[in-house]
């Protein structure tokens, strides 16, 4: 496999890495707050250690073995059977003398295996998991005696991580609970370039063929979609284009992202400090009417409800669709243009469309979410929690950052000035070099670096992001935490409301439900406990702002 094909495969994995963001990303995932419960451990640790962020950050002597529960990435699984064979952890064992025994759940069974492990009480020392995606959040597992509260240990045994928190207070705000307690160490994406990787994009070769400019407003977008529908941009002489594709109505790839032009969102959002549920707002109705119009005129892929990533992308590479909200276009470009399959094929990013107020609103919380999953929590079975935390903290040090993102200098990468360049053994490894020689795409409690990221994104991703980055990001909620009682109510109310809203938005879009029934729909949502749910979100948001 050549380097470009391999990079394309790695880029596809970025979306999977984004999906791991349950540790602290995603506004709808309920998590517990410490606001009505004391931390499980408030005493300062008795042990003392010179926990250094430099050198090998070797534990102080007692720790010799660790057991870790962790997903095993598809990148790594192409060539190795366990992270024990990854060069990063081989290097860490050489540095520290600490041997890790890995427990990797079968692909797709992480949640099931996690639940079985917790219920059995047979715990490893460290659990890598999306801690805010579990019911009750991390604090519930502290109170249940599964994991420990890391707060008393952080300053002494996680100095590198704490240093990053001091330098990035917004990241700290996203990680601690409402009592400023730490329960896990997440993957960090501290630089903007690492977070802005998805957004609206369009087939520029189609625009050029029809002598059109990239649309900037929602009305201009409508005109472009009409032209794509009526002027045969794929050149096959058939009216087979469905200009816009996507995956479902709501979400990162949803067709509902177009409602941002009306200053609203497809889920909860914040405006002037007030929490609002988008799908019942008057502005949302206006945006939905626009989407209904587009669908009725054949401008939206009729399969949008059924599409997954593969089916969605095939509509673009197959010449059916030319506009979508998706992860940056490198995979499209390498599949089509660079392969020679369609040399003139060109997909680029475009600005989030503006509405009548002239503001381009981005609806993706990932743009500002600095803390994502998977996250490392230390269990109550760990014999040496202080040294275990120290071992984990090394990944956040300067030297650890190089090892976990790039591997070993002279072996997996070299320096070209201040730029890191992967060696061919990483780029050309037909069976997954990224999974074997670093942890940047595998998912780990570490700080991702642009030194690795730019080697994947510079050609197509970063130019696309230049269109997305200036958007107004004020609407999406930060990652919120909830008290135990709030979590119970959110889990019940949000699930029921979301199920009904998703069903009705699809019915409105496809014409199965007339827009004349909008008021009845809103009344039904309100009747499902929306006022109570919104009050819970408001209280959580207010606590977040006070952190």
N, C-alpha and C positions, 0 to 999 in steps of 0.2 A: 504494500500500500504506500503511495507517495505521501509526502508531507501534507499536501493540500487536502487529500481525501481523509487523512487521519484527523486533521484539524476540524474538518467538517463533522466528523463523528463526535469529536470532543465538544463542539459547539452545540450539537444536539443535546449533549448531556447537561449543558448549563440550565436548560429548562427544568431538567429533573432535579438539579441542585437547588433551583429556586423553589421547587415544590417541597423541599425539606424545611421550609421556613416556619414550620409550626412551632418551633421553640420560642420565638417571640414575635413573629410576623403574622399578619392576617387578622383583621379587625373582628372577624366573626368567631374566632376560636376562643371559647370561654376559658379563663384561667382564674385561679384563686388569688385573693389579695390577703395580705397580712393585716388588714385594717381592723379585724375583729378577732385576731388570734396572735398570741405571743410566739416568737420564734422558738423552735424546738430546743435550741441550744443558745443560751445567752452568756454562758461562762467563757472567758478567754481560754484558749488552748494552753495547756501547761508546757508543751514541748517548745523548744527553741531551736531555730535553724537559721543558717545563713542562706536564705533562699535567693539565689542570684538569677537575674535575667540573662546573664551572659555565660560564656563558656558552655559547658555541657549541662549546667544546672543540675548536677548530680545530687540525688537525695542523700540525706545525711547518714545513712548506713543501715537502718533496720529493714527498709523496703527492698525485697529481693524479687518478688513476684507480684504480678497483677493479673486479675481476670477482668475482661472487658466485654460487655455486650454491645455490639455495633452492627448496623447494616453493612453489607459488603457491596460496594458500588459495581455497576455493570462494567465500567471501564476496567477495574481491577480483575473482575471475574473472567475477562477474556484470556488472561494469561497466568494468573496465580489463584491459589485456593484459599488464601487467608492473608490478612495484613501482616502476618508474621513474615511473609516473603516480600513485603514492600520495603524498599531501601530506606525509607524514613525511619521505620521502627527497628530495622536491623541496626541502623546507626545509633538510635537511642539506646538500644541494649548494649552496644559497644561503649557508649559514653557513660552509662549509669550502672551497668550490671543488672538492671531490672528486666526480667523476662516476662513477656505478656502472653497469656493464654487467651485466645480469642473465641468468643461465642457469636458466630454470624448466623442470624436466622435465614432460612431459605428466602429467596427473592419473593417479594410480595407478601410475606408472612410476618413482617416486623411487629405489627400491632398485636396479632394473635400470640406470637411468641413472648412478647413483652407481658401481656396479661397473664399468660400461663406462668411465666417466671415469677411475677409479683405474687400471684395467688399461692404458688408453691412455697414461697419464702426462701427458695434456693437462689440467692442473689450473688452476682459478681461484685467486684470492688467498684467498678465504674459502669454506668449505663449511659450510652450515647443514644439520645432519643429527642423527639420534638416535645419538650417538656410542657409547653403551653398549649399543646393540642390534646392533652389528656384531660378528661373530665375532672374538674376541681383544681387543675393546675398543679404546679410543682409543690406548693405548700401543703396540699392534701397528702402528698407522699412523704413529706417531712413529718406531718402530724401522725401519719399511719406507721411511722417507723421504717420506711423503705429507704429514703435518702436523708442526708444530713443537711442542716443549714450551714452553708459555707461562710456566712458573714463573719463569725469570730476569727476565722483563719485567714481571711483574704489579705489583709495588710502585710502579714508576716510571711505567708507562704505563697502568695500570688502577686508579687510586686510588679511583675511585667504587665499582668492584666490590669492591675490597679493604676499603673502609670498611664496605660491607654485610656482608662476611664477618666482620669484627671484631665487628659488632653482632649477628650471627646465627651463632654458632659451630656450631650444629647443621646449618645449611645448608652451611657450609664443609666439615663432616665428610662430607656427602653428595656433594660435588663433587670433592674431591681424591682421589687414589689413596692407597694405603697408605704411600707415601713422601711424602705431602703435596704432590704435584705437580699442577699445573693443565694440562690439555690442551685445554680448551674453556671457553666462557662459555655457561651455560644460560639458559633462561627461569626466573625465580625467582617462587615464590609464597610469600612470606614470612609473610603474614598468614593466620591460621586460616580466615577467611571464604572465602579464595580456593581452599582445598583441600577443605573438607567440603561437597561438592555432590551426593553420591549416598548412597543408603541405603534402608532399608525404607519403603514408603509404602502407603497404604490408601485405599479409597473411603469417605470419611466419610459421604457421603450414603447409602450402603448401610447403614452402621452405624446411622445415625439412623433409617432406615426400619425396621430390625429391633430398635430399642431396645437397641443394644449399645454398649459402651465400646471405646475403642482397646485392643487387647491389649498387655500388658506382658511376659507370660511366654510361653514356648513352648506351654504347655498352653492358655493363653487364646487364643493364635493358632490352635491346632487347633480350638477350639470356634467361633471366628469363621468359619474356613474352612468348617466343617461347616454353619453357619447360612447362609453364602453359597451353599452347594451345595443346601441343602434347602428354603430359604424364599423362593426366587424374588425376589431383590433387584432384578433388572432389570425385573420386573413384566410380562414378556411371557407369563406363564402356561405357560412351558416350562421343563423342567429342563435348560437348556443352559449353565449357568454352570460354568466350570472356575476356581475361586476364585483360584488362584495361577498367574501366568505368569512367564516369565523367558527367558533365553537360555543354553542349555546347563546343565551341572551346576556347573562351576567358573567363576569370574570375577566381575567386578563385578556383573553382572546374573544370575548363576547361582542356581538353586534351592538349591544347596549352601551358600549363605550361612546357611541355618538351622542348620547344625552348630555355628555360633558359640555357640549356647545350651548346648553341651556343653563349652565351653572348648577347642575345637580348630578347625582350619582345613582348607580343601580343598587346601592346598599346604604348602610348608615354613613353619614358624612358630617362634617362640622362646618358651620358658617357663622362667623362672628361669635364664636364661643358656644353656639347652640347646636346640639345634636339633632339631626333630622334624618328620617328614613326616606330615602329618595323615591322609592316606587309609589308613594302616595302624594307626592308634592305636585302642585299645579304645573311647575316648570317641567317635571318629569312627563306629565301628560302631553305637553307640547312636543317634547322630544320623541315620545312614543308615537304620536301621530305622524311625525316625520318618518319614523322607521316603518310604520304601517304603510305609509304611502310608497316608500321605496320597495317594500316587499311586494305590494300589489302590482307594481310596475315591472316586476322581474329583475330588480336591481340587487337583490340579496339572495344568496344561495339557499334554495328551499330545504337543503339538508343541514342547515346550520345547527339544528338541535341534535343531530346524530353524529356530527363530525368529531373525530378526535384529531390529534396533531397530524397524523399521517394522512388522513382523508382531507383535512383542511389544506395542507401543503400541496397535496396532489392537484387540488383545484387551481392552484397558482402555477405549478410547473406544467400542468396539463393544458394551460391556455384557456381555462374557463373563467377564472377570477383574477382581478387585478388590484384589489384593495382589501386590506385586512388589518387587524390589530394583532401583533405577534412579536415573538422574540426576533432580534435583529436578523438581517437578511443574508448572512454569510452562507448558510446552508443552501438557500435558493440559488445564490450566485455560483457556488461551486458545483452544484448539481447540474445547472443548465449552461451557464456561460463558459466557465473554465473547463468543463468536460468536453466542450465542443458540440454538445447536443443542440444548443441554440445560442450561437455566439453573440447575438445582439440582445439577448435577454438581459434586462436591467431592472432590479427592484431596489428602491432606496427608501429611507425614512422620509416622512413629511411631518409638518407641524400638527399638533392636535388642533382640529378645526375650531374656529371661534364662532360665536353666535352674535346676537344683537348687541351684547355689551362689549364685544371686541376682545374678550379674554379667552385665552387658550387654556382650558382646564385639563390637567392630567388626572386620571382617576385611579392610578395604581399606587398603592401604599408602599410598594417595594422601592420606589424612587428614593424614599427617605428612611427606609428600614435598615438600620445599621447592624442589627443583631438578628441572625437567622439560625436555623437549625442545620445540622443536628447539634445538640448541646450535651455537655458532659456533666453528669451528676455523680457524686460519690455516695455509695450506699452505706447503710449502717453496719454492713458486714466487713467493710474495709478495716483491717487491723491497724493501718498506719495512715489515717486520713490526711494528716498534715503533709507527709511525704508524698502521698498520692496527688494532692493538690499541687505541690511543688513540681512534681513530674509533669503534670498537665500544663502548668504555667509556662514551661519552657517554650511551648509553641508560640507564645505571644511575645517572646523576647526578640531582639534584633536578629540574633543568630538562629533562633528557632524559626523565625519568619522565613529566612532564606531556605532552611532545610525543608520545611513543610510545603513551601510554594515552589521551590526550584530543584531541590535535591542537593547533590554534592558538586561543588565547583570542580571543574576539570573532568568530571565524570558525566554528569547529566546536563551541565550548562557551563558557559563561560561568560565573562564580562566583555562587552564592547563599549568602552567608556563607562557610563553609568547605566547602560542598558544590559539586561540579562538576555542571553541567547541560548535556547535549548540546543543540545547536541542532537545529531541525527538519530541516536538510539531512542530518544524520547519522541521526536517528531515522526520518525519513520517506522516505529514499532508496529507491525501489522496486527499485533494482538493487544494493544492498549498501553502505550508507554506512559500516559498520564496516570493510569491506575497503578503503575508499578514503581515509578520513580519520584512521585511527590503525592501530596494529599489535597491539592488545591481544588480538584474537581471531584474527589471522592466524597467529601463531606467530613469535616472534623472540627473540633473545638480549637480554632486557630484564627488568625487574622489574614484574610485573603489579601493578596498584593497585586497591584497593577503590573508588577514585573512579570508575573505569569499571564495575567489577563490580557495585556496588550498584544501578546503573541498570537492570541486567538481573535482579537477584536479589531486590530488596527485597520485592516483593509476595508471592511464593510460595517462592522459594528459601531466603531467610534464615529465615523461620519454620519451614520443614521442617528446616533444618540445626540449629535449636535442639533438636530431638529427637535428632539424631545425634551432635552434638558432645560430650555428656557421656559417651559410651560409653567403655569400657576399650579402649585402643589398643595394648596391650602385646604382642599376638600377632604382627601382621604384621612381616616382616623389613624392615630398611632396605635401601637399594640396595647390593648387595655387588659387589665386584670380585674377579677371579680372576687368578692367574698364567697365563702362556701354557700351561703344562702342565695346570693345573687346567681352563682353558677347554676344551681338547681333550676331557678326560674328561667335563666337565659337559655339553658339547654332545652327546656320544654317549649318556651314561647318562640324562640328563634327558629327552631326546627320546624314547627308547625307553620309559622308565618312564611318562612322561606319556601317551603314545599308548595304552599298555595300561590305565592307570588310568582314563582317560576312557572307554574302551570298556566296562570292567567296571562302572564306576559307573552308566552308563546301563543296562546289563543288569540290575544289581541293582535299580535304581529301577523299571524297567518290569516286573520279574518274570521276565525271560527267564533270569536267573541267580538261583537261590534263595540266600537269606542263609545257608543251611546250608553253602555253599561258601566262606564268608568266609575260613576258615583257609587253604584252598588258594590263594585269591587273594593273601593276605598272603605266603604262602611264595613264590609266583611273583614278586611284586614284590621281595622280599628277594633272590631268585635272580638278579635283573636288575642287581645291583650297588648296591642301595640303601645298604648300609653304607658303601661307598666314597664314594658321592655325598654322603651325610650328613656324613661326615668332612670332605669338601672344603668344604661349606657352613659347618660349624662353625669350621674354620680361618679362612675368609674373614670370618665374623662376629666372631671373636676379634680379628682384625687391625683390623676396622672399629672395634670398641670401643676399641682402643688408639690410634686416630688422635688 
